[in-house]
Structure formats: structure tokens, C-alpha cells
Amino acid sequence: VVNDRWGSGIPCQHGDFYTCSDHYNPGHLVTHKWENCFTIDKGSWGYVRTSSANDYLTIEEILYQIITTVSTGGNVLINVGPTSYGKIAPIFEERLRQM
């Protein structure tokens, strides 16, 4: 897999899969393979111990991302940031089990 986000001003122009930006979703069928990369935490790709429940996507928001991505031919990559001990926080586990 070749990353299409390296360099300046060239996202979505090369690579095996277009990832373009976080939460990339063109909203229509695309002939090139593409991926929607997003995290359950709205503000961070890592674990933030001071986060509150409002800082995370709801199961409805996650399912919307999955459905709109897969229905237009994309792959989904969902990030879950582990704690400093390598554990998955209960809120992440809850969302993953809800899926």
C-alpha cells in the first residue's frame, strides 16, 4: 500500500488507495480505490485520559461513516487509541461492541 498523503499539495493524486485527509468521503462512487480513516475520539488519534463522553463519536455517527463509505466503494479504517498501558478504554470497547 502506497501512502498518498506524503509530500506537499499531492493528496488524492497517487498511491494504491486514496486517503486524502482524515474523514475522507467523496460521497459518490469513485473508480480509484479509497479509504476513510477516522478515529472514535473526535479530537485525537491517541488516548486522552481527560476526555469526556461528548468527545467521542456516537454509535450513530460511527455507523453513518461506515455506511456512507462502504456504500460508495470505500474501505474503512477506524482508529482506537490505547491507554499508556496498552489497554482499550471502556468507551472505545463499548463503541466497538455496539458495531
PASEBA-1860 file (N, C-alpha, C; in nm, 3 decimals):
! residues 99
1> VVNDRWGS> 0.085/-0.117/0.000/0.000/0.000/0.000/0.090/0.123/0.000 ~ 0.066/0.213/-0.092/0.143/0.337/-0.102/0.061/0.451/-0.043 ~ 0.121/0.526/0.047/0.055/0.638/0.113/0.045/0.755/0.016 ~ -0.077/0.804/-0.004/-0.095/0.918/-0.095/-0.091/1.052/-0.023 ~ -0.057/1.052/0.105/-0.055/1.178/0.180/0.085/1.229/0.209 ~ 0.187/1.174/0.147/0.322/1.226/0.168/0.344/1.342/0.071 ~ 0.428/1.432/0.108/0.458/1.545/0.020/0.362/1.661/0.040 ~ 0.381/1.764/-0.039/0.301/1.885/-0.027/0.214/1.904/-0.150
9> GIPCQHGD> 0.085/1.923/-0.129/-0.008/1.951/-0.238/-0.035/1.834/-0.331 ~ -0.014/1.711/-0.284/-0.036/1.597/-0.373/-0.134/1.491/-0.322 ~ -0.205/1.512/-0.211/-0.300/1.410/-0.168/-0.405/1.381/-0.277 ~ -0.450/1.258/-0.280/-0.554/1.213/-0.375/-0.506/1.213/-0.519 ~ -0.375/1.202/-0.541/-0.325/1.204/-0.678/-0.243/1.081/-0.715 ~ -0.209/0.996/-0.618/-0.130/0.878/-0.647/-0.150/0.776/-0.535 ~ -0.093/0.661/-0.549/-0.099/0.560/-0.445/-0.200/0.451/-0.474 ~ -0.189/0.342/-0.397/-0.281/0.230/-0.413/-0.423/0.266/-0.371
17> FYTCSDHY> -0.433/0.337/-0.259/-0.562/0.381/-0.206/-0.555/0.530/-0.181 ~ -0.658/0.602/-0.218/-0.668/0.743/-0.180/-0.717/0.749/-0.036 ~ -0.644/0.823/0.047/-0.691/0.851/0.182/-0.713/1.001/0.198 ~ -0.647/1.078/0.119/-0.667/1.223/0.105/-0.656/1.301/0.235 ~ -0.747/1.280/0.327/-0.745/1.350/0.456/-0.825/1.267/0.554 ~ -0.817/1.300/0.681/-0.900/1.230/0.779/-1.046/1.250/0.743 ~ -1.125/1.149/0.763/-1.269/1.152/0.733/-1.296/1.174/0.585 ~ -1.204/1.132/0.499/-1.225/1.149/0.355/-1.341/1.063/0.309
25> NPGHLVTH> -1.438/1.125/0.245/-1.551/1.054/0.187/-1.604/1.138/0.072 ~ -1.581/1.094/-0.053/-1.625/1.173/-0.167/-1.777/1.180/-0.182 ~ -1.850/1.088/-0.120/-1.996/1.092/-0.126/-2.055/1.033/-0.253 ~ -1.971/0.977/-0.339/-2.018/0.915/-0.463/-1.918/0.807/-0.503 ~ -1.957/0.721/-0.596/-1.867/0.616/-0.641/-1.744/0.676/-0.708 ~ -1.629/0.621/-0.675/-1.502/0.666/-0.731/-1.435/0.545/-0.795 ~ -1.374/0.562/-0.912/-1.313/0.448/-0.980/-1.184/0.402/-0.913 ~ -1.113/0.492/-0.847/-0.989/0.457/-0.777/-1.023/0.405/-0.636
33> KWENCFTI> -0.950/0.307/-0.587/-0.972/0.257/-0.451/-0.944/0.369/-0.351 ~ -1.026/0.376/-0.247/-1.008/0.481/-0.148/-1.044/0.431/-0.009 ~ -1.003/0.508/0.093/-1.023/0.468/0.231/-1.062/0.587/0.316 ~ -1.156/0.566/0.405/-1.197/0.666/0.501/-1.133/0.631/0.635 ~ -1.035/0.710/0.677/-0.965/0.688/0.804/-1.020/0.786/0.907 ~ -1.071/0.733/1.016/-1.120/0.822/1.121/-1.101/0.758/1.257 ~ -1.110/0.840/1.359/-1.093/0.794/1.496/-1.222/0.813/1.573 ~ -1.246/0.727/1.670/-1.368/0.738/1.751/-1.363/0.862/1.838
41> DKGSWGYV> -1.244/0.903/1.879/-1.225/1.027/1.955/-1.231/1.142/1.855 ~ -1.319/1.237/1.876/-1.338/1.347/1.779/-1.217/1.437/1.765 ~ -1.131/1.442/1.868/-1.023/1.539/1.864/-0.882/1.484/1.864 ~ -0.867/1.352/1.872/-0.732/1.298/1.884/-0.722/1.159/1.824 ~ -0.604/1.129/1.771/-0.576/0.993/1.721/-0.515/0.908/1.831 ~ -0.493/0.964/1.948/-0.439/0.890/2.061/-0.537/0.892/2.177 ~ -0.502/0.823/2.282/-0.586/0.819/2.402/-0.568/0.949/2.480 ~ -0.678/1.010/2.522/-0.674/1.131/2.604/-0.750/1.101/2.732
49> RTSSANDY> -0.679/1.090/2.842/-0.744/1.048/2.966/-0.841/1.150/3.022 ~ -0.833/1.275/2.979/-0.924/1.379/3.029/-1.046/1.397/2.941 ~ -1.064/1.313/2.841/-1.179/1.325/2.751/-1.309/1.292/2.825 ~ -1.417/1.354/2.778/-1.550/1.323/2.832/-1.630/1.250/2.725 ~ -1.746/1.200/2.759/-1.830/1.125/2.665/-1.862/1.206/2.539 ~ -1.873/1.337/2.552/-1.903/1.422/2.436/-1.788/1.431/2.337 ~ -1.670/1.387/2.377/-1.552/1.394/2.290/-1.543/1.275/2.194 ~ -1.638/1.182/2.204/-1.634/1.062/2.120/-1.752/1.058/2.025
57> LTIEEILY> -1.731/0.995/1.909/-1.841/0.975/1.816/-1.944/0.883/1.879 ~ -2.071/0.909/1.853/-2.177/0.819/1.898/-2.180/0.699/1.805 ~ -2.248/0.593/1.844/-2.258/0.477/1.757/-2.329/0.515/1.627 ~ -2.424/0.605/1.634/-2.494/0.650/1.512/-2.398/0.721/1.417 ~ -2.309/0.804/1.471/-2.211/0.874/1.388/-2.112/0.776/1.326 ~ -2.071/0.677/1.402/-1.978/0.576/1.350/-2.044/0.496/1.239 ~ -2.167/0.450/1.264/-2.238/0.371/1.162/-2.262/0.453/1.036 ~ -2.291/0.582/1.051/-2.309/0.668/0.934/-2.181/0.671/0.851
65> QIITTVST> -2.066/0.687/0.917/-1.937/0.688/0.846/-1.914/0.557/0.773 ~ -1.942/0.446/0.841/-1.922/0.314/0.780/-2.014/0.295/0.660 ~ -2.142/0.323/0.678/-2.241/0.301/0.572/-2.214/0.388/0.451 ~ -2.188/0.517/0.473/-2.165/0.606/0.359/-2.034/0.577/0.289 ~ -1.940/0.519/0.359/-1.811/0.482/0.298/-1.825/0.355/0.216 ~ -1.875/0.250/0.278/-1.886/0.120/0.210/-1.983/0.127/0.093 ~ -2.092/0.201/0.108/-2.192/0.209/0.001/-2.142/0.285/-0.122 ~ -2.032/0.357/-0.109/-1.975/0.427/-0.225/-1.840/0.367/-0.265
73> GGNVLINV> -1.815/0.243/-0.220/-1.698/0.169/-0.266/-1.570/0.187/-0.187 ~ -1.577/0.250/-0.071/-1.456/0.275/0.007/-1.431/0.172/0.116 ~ -1.309/0.172/0.166/-1.271/0.093/0.283/-1.276/0.183/0.405 ~ -1.292/0.121/0.521/-1.298/0.196/0.646/-1.181/0.156/0.736 ~ -1.114/0.256/0.793/-1.011/0.234/0.893/-1.052/0.315/1.016 ~ -1.084/0.245/1.125/-1.128/0.312/1.247/-1.016/0.303/1.350 ~ -0.970/0.418/1.397/-0.862/0.423/1.495/-0.919/0.421/1.637 ~ -0.854/0.342/1.722/-0.883/0.338/1.865/-0.750/0.354/1.937
81> GPTSYGKI> -0.734/0.463/2.011/-0.609/0.487/2.081/-0.604/0.416/2.215 ~ -0.508/0.326/2.235/-0.496/0.257/2.364/-0.439/0.349/2.472 ~ -0.460/0.309/2.597/-0.403/0.384/2.709/-0.252/0.364/2.711 ~ -0.185/0.432/2.802/-0.039/0.416/2.814/0.000/0.275/2.858 ~ -0.097/0.199/2.908/-0.072/0.060/2.949/-0.110/-0.039/2.838 ~ -0.150/0.013/2.723/-0.185/-0.073/2.611/-0.326/-0.129/2.618 ~ -0.408/-0.076/2.705/-0.546/-0.124/2.722/-0.641/-0.039/2.638 ~ -0.752/-0.099/2.601/-0.857/-0.026/2.529/-0.953/0.031/2.633
89> APIFEERL> -0.975/0.161/2.628/-1.063/0.228/2.725/-1.207/0.177/2.709 ~ -1.283/0.173/2.819/-1.420/0.122/2.814/-1.509/0.190/2.709 ~ -1.494/0.320/2.688/-1.578/0.388/2.588/-1.549/0.336/2.448 ~ -1.422/0.308/2.417/-1.387/0.251/2.286/-1.442/0.109/2.274 ~ -1.425/0.032/2.380/-1.476/-0.106/2.379/-1.627/-0.106/2.357 ~ -1.695/-0.016/2.425/-1.841/-0.007/2.409/-1.879/0.021/2.264 ~ -1.812/0.119/2.202/-1.844/0.152/2.063/-1.814/0.036/1.969 ~ -1.702/-0.031/1.990/-1.666/-0.145/1.905/-1.767/-0.258/1.920
97> RQM> -1.810/-0.286/2.041/-1.910/-0.392/2.063/-2.045/-0.353/2.004 ~ -2.080/-0.226/2.007/-2.207/-0.180/1.951/-2.213/-0.200/1.800 ~ -2.097/-0.196/1.736/-2.094/-0.217/1.591/-2.131/-0.359/1.559
END
